[in-house]
Amino acid sequence: MLRFMSRQFLPHLLLLGAVSIFSLTLAAVELTVTPDRVDGVYQPGQMVTWTITVTEVPAEALGYTVKAGGVQDVAAGKLMFADGKATVSASWSEPGTLLLAVAHDKKTSYGGAAYAWDKIPVSAPEPADFDAFWQGKIAELQAVPMDAKLEAVESGEANVDLWKITMGNIRGSKIHGYFARPKGNAPCPAMLAVQWAGVYPLQKQWSVNPAKSGWMVLNLIAHDLPIDEGKAFYDAQNAGALKGYPTIGNDDRELSYFLRMYLSCYRGADYLIQRSDWNKTTLLSQGGSQGGLQAIMVAGLHPGVTAVTANVPAGCDHTGEQVKRMPGWPHWVQSWSGKDVAKMTTASTYYDVVNFARRIKGPVLVGMGLIDTTCAPAGVFAMFNQIPGPKRVVIMPTADHSRPHDAYYPVMGAWWGAAKDGKAVPLK
């Protein structure tokens, strides 16, 4: 059962302590959206009320929509402002999410809400031969020599050693990254750090900084590319061979661009646990967005991974449209692309993070935003609900895909510190 209501602004006292979901400059008008619950979490049937505040009432009425799962129409209308405020209220009767969008001058600001999030299901079953497929791919990888080659480079830190590293991968491709560790040969906990989407160089500090605090760190670029070329090189790749790389082979599980990327992560984990200076206890996989995808995936695929930290993870819920919710990046099944939808759908299930999440043994930390339209929250919740072991989610009701993530990073830091020291990670 669905209920919807739009009404005049609430008294100012009701807004004290409310959390601002998003701020957007509308020419000279500042617009904010705030929910009536600080955590953004509701039970089915409960009403969520968002208050929209402007510093100057716009000359034209602002249109809004409310959509379940980011796609299913719930309500739409025009905002009526009084004293610079207006409200929109809605409810939802099932496990899922609501997304309020307020449009102005080709810009949009958002409000979010989660309903019984711990019961949001996956959108499709996993393939019956999921494990057999990936065991076959691992065997293909293992038939290729690791052939790890390290080239020492300047770390910029007196107490950290740094190398560029290359390794073999399937079908003649290579793996590239930086490897860093504290100076000396003392055993270290290991971190596999993987990258968000795009085509760009690696920065030394992404591996050097964790190494300063005691980690050995392998930071991998997602592509078969050198890691330290100039901007023009990566721009050319992004406009050329790697343009739209997530769609390459998205209708064939054998040809997907993500195949070598996933196996790069697997080989990276292998490399770390085979080093004689690994402490034989801790291997943490870490990343955000596309990196979060890889971090969770490799933890489900490689038995050596002992813990995961993943912020706004991509790759969840590729088949979300089948149950009327927004799928996560890279929006694998693209009906407008001209490719066979059935083939894209089938291929997507072998790469969906929800199916790897079920196989993770160690603790997992996930950060996610309720107004994230890149890695939509319903799919991230569905993935999180599949993790069988210890886990913690940091729900950021104010956050889209890029900001503000202030609530997540202190928890991530506490997890890194505990894992590095061989202690239990904080689950609350």
C-alpha positions as CSV (number, residue, x, y, z in Angstrom):
1,M,0.0,0.0,0.0
2,L,1.3,3.4,-1.0
3,R,0.6,6.7,0.7
4,F,1.6,10.2,-0.5
5,M,1.1,13.7,0.9
6,S,2.5,17.1,0.0
7,R,2.0,20.0,2.5
8,Q,3.2,23.4,3.7
9,F,6.4,23.8,5.6
10,L,6.8,22.4,9.1
11,P,7.5,24.7,12.0
12,H,11.2,25.5,12.3
13,L,11.6,23.7,15.6
14,L,10.9,20.4,13.9
15,L,13.9,20.9,11.7
16,L,16.4,21.3,14.5
17,G,18.9,18.5,14.3
18,A,17.8,17.4,10.9
19,V,20.5,16.3,8.5
20,S,21.0,18.2,5.2
21,I,20.9,15.6,2.4
22,F,22.2,17.8,-0.4
23,S,23.0,21.4,-1.2
24,L,22.8,22.7,-4.7
25,T,23.4,26.3,-5.9
26,L,20.5,27.4,-8.1
27,A,22.0,30.6,-9.5
28,A,21.5,32.9,-6.5
29,V,19.3,30.4,-4.7
30,E,20.7,27.9,-2.3
31,L,18.4,24.8,-2.1
32,T,18.7,22.1,0.6
33,V,16.7,18.9,1.3
34,T,16.4,17.5,4.8
35,P,14.6,14.4,6.1
36,D,12.7,14.0,9.3
37,R,14.8,11.1,10.5
38,V,18.6,11.6,10.9
39,D,19.4,8.1,9.8
40,G,17.1,8.0,6.8
41,V,15.8,4.6,7.8
42,Y,12.1,3.7,8.0
43,Q,9.8,0.7,8.5
44,P,7.3,-0.2,5.8
45,G,4.3,2.0,6.0
46,Q,6.0,4.9,7.9
47,M,5.9,8.3,6.4
48,V,9.1,10.1,5.4
49,T,8.9,13.9,5.1
50,W,11.6,15.9,3.4
51,T,11.8,19.6,3.9
52,I,13.0,21.7,1.0
53,T,14.5,25.0,2.0
54,V,15.6,27.9,-0.3
55,T,17.4,31.1,0.6
56,E,15.3,32.9,-2.1
57,V,12.0,31.6,-3.5
58,P,12.5,30.9,-7.2
59,A,10.5,32.8,-9.7
60,E,9.1,29.5,-11.1
61,A,7.6,26.6,-9.3
62,L,10.0,23.7,-8.8
63,G,9.0,20.3,-10.0
64,Y,9.6,17.1,-7.9
65,T,9.2,13.4,-8.3
66,V,9.3,10.5,-5.8
67,K,10.4,7.2,-7.1
68,A,10.7,3.8,-5.5
69,G,14.1,2.2,-6.2
70,G,15.0,5.3,-8.1
71,V,12.7,4.3,-11.1
72,Q,9.2,3.4,-10.0
73,D,6.9,6.4,-10.0
74,V,5.3,7.2,-6.6
75,A,4.4,10.9,-6.9
76,A,5.1,14.1,-8.7
77,G,4.1,17.7,-8.4
78,K,5.1,21.3,-7.9
79,L,6.6,22.6,-4.6
80,M,4.6,25.3,-2.8
81,F,6.9,27.5,-0.7
82,A,6.1,29.5,2.4
83,D,8.8,31.4,4.2
84,G,11.3,29.7,1.9
85,K,10.2,26.2,2.9
86,A,8.1,23.4,1.4
87,T,7.6,19.7,2.2
88,V,7.1,16.5,0.4
89,S,5.9,13.3,2.2
90,A,5.6,9.8,1.0
91,S,5.7,6.2,2.4
92,W,6.5,2.8,1.0
93,S,5.1,-0.5,2.1
94,E,7.9,-2.9,1.1
95,P,11.6,-3.4,1.7
96,G,13.2,-0.9,-0.6
97,T,14.2,2.7,-1.1
98,L,12.6,6.0,-2.1
99,L,14.3,8.8,-4.0
100,L,13.0,12.4,-4.0
101,A,14.3,14.5,-6.9
102,V,13.8,18.3,-7.1
103,A,14.5,19.8,-10.5
104,H,15.6,23.3,-11.2
105,D,17.3,24.8,-14.3
106,K,18.6,21.4,-15.5
107,K,19.9,20.7,-12.0
108,T,18.6,18.2,-9.5
109,S,18.9,17.8,-5.8
110,Y,17.8,14.7,-3.9
111,G,16.4,13.2,-0.8
112,G,16.5,9.5,0.1
113,A,14.9,7.0,2.5
114,A,15.5,3.3,3.1
115,Y,12.7,0.9,4.1
116,A,13.4,-2.4,5.9
117,W,16.8,-2.3,4.1
118,D,17.9,-5.5,5.8
119,K,15.2,-7.4,3.9
120,I,15.9,-6.1,0.4
121,P,16.3,-9.2,-1.8
122,V,18.5,-9.7,-4.8
123,S,16.9,-9.2,-8.2
124,A,17.9,-12.4,-9.9
125,P,19.3,-15.9,-8.9
126,E,22.9,-16.7,-9.5
127,P,23.8,-19.0,-12.4
128,A,23.9,-22.7,-11.5
129,D,27.4,-22.9,-12.9
130,F,28.8,-19.7,-11.3
131,D,31.5,-21.5,-9.2
132,A,32.4,-23.8,-12.1
133,F,32.8,-20.8,-14.4
134,W,35.1,-18.9,-12.1
135,Q,37.1,-22.0,-11.1
136,G,37.7,-22.4,-14.8
137,K,38.9,-18.8,-15.2
138,I,41.2,-19.2,-12.2
139,A,42.7,-22.3,-13.8
140,E,43.2,-20.3,-17.0
141,L,45.0,-17.6,-14.9
142,Q,47.2,-20.1,-13.1
143,A,48.3,-21.6,-16.4
144,V,50.0,-18.2,-17.0
145,P,53.2,-17.6,-15.0
146,M,52.9,-14.9,-12.5
147,D,56.3,-13.6,-13.6
148,A,56.3,-10.7,-11.1
149,K,58.8,-8.0,-12.0
150,L,59.6,-5.2,-9.6
151,E,61.3,-1.9,-10.4
152,A,62.4,0.2,-7.5
153,V,61.3,3.8,-7.6
154,E,61.6,6.7,-5.1
155,S,58.8,6.6,-2.5
156,G,59.4,10.1,-1.1
157,E,59.3,8.7,2.4
158,A,62.5,7.7,4.3
159,N,60.8,4.7,5.9
160,V,59.0,3.2,2.9
161,D,60.2,1.2,-0.1
162,L,58.3,1.4,-3.3
163,W,58.4,-0.5,-6.6
164,K,56.5,-0.5,-9.8
165,I,55.2,-4.1,-10.4
166,T,54.1,-6.0,-13.5
167,M,52.6,-9.5,-13.6
168,G,51.3,-11.9,-16.2
169,N,47.5,-12.2,-16.8
170,I,45.3,-14.2,-19.2
171,R,45.4,-14.0,-22.9
172,G,48.7,-12.1,-23.2
173,S,47.6,-9.2,-20.9
174,K,49.6,-7.7,-18.1
175,I,48.8,-6.4,-14.6
176,H,50.4,-3.2,-13.4
177,G,50.6,-1.4,-10.1
178,Y,52.7,-0.1,-7.2
179,F,53.9,-2.2,-4.4
180,A,55.0,-0.5,-1.1
181,R,56.1,-1.7,2.3
182,P,57.9,-0.4,5.3
183,K,61.7,-0.6,5.0
184,G,63.2,-3.8,6.1
185,N,62.0,-7.4,6.1
186,A,59.8,-7.6,9.1
187,P,56.5,-9.5,8.4
188,C,53.6,-7.1,7.5
189,P,49.9,-7.3,7.1
190,A,48.9,-7.0,3.4
191,M,46.4,-4.7,1.7
192,L,45.2,-5.1,-1.9
193,A,44.0,-1.6,-3.0
194,V,42.0,-1.4,-6.2
195,Q,40.8,1.6,-8.2
196,W,37.6,3.4,-9.0
197,A,36.3,3.8,-12.5
198,G,38.1,5.7,-15.2
199,V,41.4,5.8,-17.1
200,Y,44.1,7.6,-15.2
201,P,47.5,7.1,-13.6
202,L,48.2,5.7,-10.1
203,Q,49.5,8.1,-7.5
204,K,52.4,6.9,-5.3
205,Q,50.7,8.0,-2.1
206,W,47.8,5.6,-2.6
207,S,50.2,2.8,-1.6
208,V,52.9,4.8,0.2
209,N,50.6,6.3,2.9
210,P,49.2,2.9,4.2
211,A,52.8,1.5,4.1
212,K,53.9,4.4,6.4
213,S,51.6,2.9,9.0
214,G,52.8,-0.7,8.7
215,W,51.1,-2.3,5.7
216,M,52.5,-3.9,2.6
217,V,50.3,-2.5,-0.1
218,L,49.7,-3.6,-3.7
219,N,47.8,-0.9,-5.6
220,L,46.6,-2.1,-9.0
221,I,45.4,-0.1,-12.0
222,A,42.3,-1.5,-13.5
223,H,43.7,-1.6,-17.0
224,D,46.5,-3.1,-19.0
225,L,48.3,0.2,-19.0
226,P,51.5,1.7,-17.6
227,I,50.8,3.5,-14.3
228,D,52.8,6.7,-14.5
229,E,52.3,8.3,-17.9
230,G,51.1,11.9,-18.5
231,K,47.5,13.0,-18.7
232,A,47.5,13.1,-22.5
233,F,48.3,9.4,-22.6
234,Y,45.3,8.4,-20.5
235,D,43.0,10.9,-22.2
236,A,43.9,9.3,-25.5
237,Q,43.2,5.8,-24.2
238,N,39.9,6.9,-22.7
239,A,38.8,8.5,-26.0
240,G,40.1,5.5,-28.0
241,A,40.5,1.8,-27.2
242,L,39.1,2.1,-23.7
243,K,36.1,4.4,-24.5
244,G,33.1,2.9,-22.7
245,Y,35.3,0.0,-21.5
246,P,32.6,-1.4,-19.1
247,T,30.4,-2.3,-22.1
248,I,33.2,-4.2,-23.9
249,G,32.0,-7.8,-24.1
250,N,29.0,-7.1,-21.8
251,D,26.9,-9.7,-23.8
252,D,29.4,-12.5,-23.5
253,R,30.8,-13.8,-20.2
254,E,34.0,-15.0,-21.9
255,L,34.7,-11.6,-23.5
256,S,33.7,-9.1,-20.8
257,Y,36.3,-6.4,-20.1
258,F,35.8,-7.2,-16.4
259,L,37.2,-10.7,-16.8
260,R,40.9,-9.7,-16.9
261,M,40.2,-7.0,-14.2
262,Y,38.7,-9.6,-11.8
263,L,41.6,-12.0,-12.5
264,S,44.1,-9.2,-11.9
265,C,42.7,-8.8,-8.4
266,Y,42.9,-12.6,-7.8
267,R,46.5,-12.6,-9.0
268,G,47.3,-9.6,-6.8
269,A,46.0,-11.5,-3.7
270,D,48.0,-14.5,-4.7
271,Y,51.1,-12.4,-5.0
272,L,50.7,-10.9,-1.5
273,I,50.1,-14.1,0.3
274,Q,53.0,-15.8,-1.5
275,R,55.5,-13.2,-0.3
276,S,57.8,-14.4,2.5
277,D,57.4,-11.1,4.4
278,W,53.6,-11.4,4.6
279,N,52.5,-11.9,8.2
280,K,50.4,-14.9,7.3
281,T,47.4,-13.4,9.1
282,T,45.9,-10.4,7.4
283,L,45.0,-9.7,3.8
284,L,42.5,-6.8,3.4
285,S,41.0,-5.8,0.1
286,Q,40.1,-2.1,-0.2
287,G,38.4,0.2,-2.7
288,G,35.6,2.6,-3.5
289,S,33.1,2.5,-6.3
290,Q,34.6,0.3,-9.0
291,G,37.3,-0.4,-6.4
292,G,34.6,-1.4,-4.0
293,L,33.3,-3.8,-6.6
294,Q,36.7,-5.4,-7.0
295,A,37.4,-5.5,-3.2
296,I,34.2,-7.4,-2.5
297,M,34.5,-9.6,-5.6
298,V,38.0,-10.7,-4.8
299,A,37.1,-11.5,-1.2
300,G,34.4,-13.8,-2.5
301,L,36.7,-15.4,-5.1
302,H,40.0,-15.7,-3.3
303,P,40.1,-17.6,0.0
304,G,43.1,-15.7,1.2
305,V,41.3,-12.4,1.7
306,T,40.6,-11.9,5.4
307,A,38.7,-8.6,5.5
308,V,37.1,-6.0,3.2
309,T,36.5,-2.3,3.3
310,A,34.4,-1.0,0.4
311,N,32.8,2.4,0.0
312,V,29.8,3.0,-2.4
313,P,30.6,-0.3,-4.2
314,A,29.7,-0.6,-7.9
315,G,28.7,-3.7,-9.7
316,C,25.7,-4.6,-7.5
317,D,22.3,-5.6,-8.8
318,H,22.9,-5.6,-12.6
319,T,19.4,-7.0,-13.1
320,G,17.7,-4.4,-10.9
321,E,15.5,-3.2,-13.6
322,Q,13.7,-6.6,-13.6
323,V,12.3,-5.7,-10.2
324,K,11.8,-2.0,-10.9
325,R,14.8,-0.6,-9.2
326,M,17.9,1.3,-10.5
327,P,20.9,-1.0,-11.1
328,G,24.4,-0.1,-10.0
329,W,27.1,1.2,-12.2
330,P,28.1,0.1,-14.9
331,H,24.4,-0.4,-15.7
332,W,25.4,-3.6,-17.4
333,V,22.1,-4.4,-19.2
334,Q,21.7,-1.5,-21.6
335,S,18.5,-2.0,-23.7
336,W,19.3,1.1,-25.8
337,S,22.7,-0.3,-26.9
338,G,21.4,-2.4,-29.7
339,K,22.9,-5.6,-28.2
340,D,20.8,-8.6,-27.3
341,V,19.3,-7.9,-23.9
342,A,19.0,-11.6,-23.0
343,K,22.7,-12.1,-23.6
344,M,23.7,-9.0,-21.6
345,T,21.5,-10.2,-18.8
346,T,23.0,-13.7,-18.7
347,A,26.5,-12.4,-18.8
348,S,25.9,-9.9,-16.1
349,T,25.0,-12.5,-13.5
350,Y,28.5,-14.0,-13.6
351,Y,30.0,-10.6,-12.7
352,D,27.4,-9.3,-10.3
353,V,28.9,-8.5,-6.9
354,V,25.9,-10.0,-5.1
355,N,27.0,-13.4,-6.2
356,F,30.5,-13.0,-4.9
357,A,29.3,-11.5,-1.6
358,R,27.7,-14.8,-0.6
359,R,31.1,-16.5,-0.6
360,I,33.0,-14.0,1.6
361,K,34.3,-15.5,4.9
362,G,35.9,-12.5,6.6
363,P,34.3,-9.3,8.0
364,V,33.1,-6.7,5.5
365,L,32.6,-3.0,5.9
366,V,30.4,-1.2,3.4
367,G,29.6,2.5,3.0
368,M,26.7,3.7,1.0
369,G,24.7,6.8,0.3
370,L,20.9,7.1,0.2
371,I,21.0,9.6,-2.7
372,D,23.6,7.8,-4.7
373,T,22.3,7.6,-8.3
374,T,25.5,5.9,-9.6
375,C,25.6,2.9,-7.3
376,A,22.0,2.9,-6.2
377,P,21.4,2.1,-2.5
378,A,18.8,-0.7,-3.1
379,G,21.2,-2.8,-4.9
380,V,24.0,-2.2,-2.4
381,F,21.7,-3.2,0.4
382,A,20.7,-6.3,-1.5
383,M,24.4,-7.2,-1.9
384,F,25.2,-6.5,1.7
385,N,22.3,-8.7,2.8
386,Q,24.0,-11.7,1.1
387,I,27.2,-11.4,3.1
388,P,27.1,-14.4,5.5
389,G,29.7,-13.4,8.1
390,P,30.5,-10.4,10.3
391,K,29.6,-7.2,8.6
392,R,28.9,-3.5,9.1
393,V,27.2,-1.0,6.9
394,V,27.6,2.8,7.3
395,I,24.4,4.3,5.9
396,M,25.0,7.9,4.8
397,P,21.6,9.5,4.3
398,T,23.2,12.8,3.2
399,A,25.5,11.2,0.6
400,D,25.6,10.8,-3.1
401,H,28.3,8.9,-4.9
402,S,31.1,11.4,-4.2
403,R,30.1,13.3,-1.0
404,P,29.8,13.8,1.9
405,H,31.3,10.5,3.1
406,D,32.6,11.9,6.5
407,A,30.7,9.2,8.4
408,Y,32.5,6.3,6.6
409,Y,36.1,7.2,6.7
410,P,36.6,7.1,10.5
411,V,35.1,3.7,10.6
412,M,37.3,2.6,7.8
413,G,40.3,3.9,9.6
414,A,39.3,1.9,12.7
415,W,39.0,-1.2,10.7
416,W,42.4,-0.8,9.1
417,G,43.9,-0.2,12.5
418,A,42.3,-3.2,14.1
419,A,43.1,-5.5,11.1
420,K,46.7,-4.3,10.9
421,D,47.2,-5.1,14.6
422,G,45.5,-8.5,14.4
423,K,42.5,-7.4,16.5
424,A,38.8,-7.8,15.9
425,V,37.3,-5.1,13.7
426,P,34.6,-2.9,15.3
427,L,31.2,-4.2,14.1
428,K,29.3,-1.5,16.0
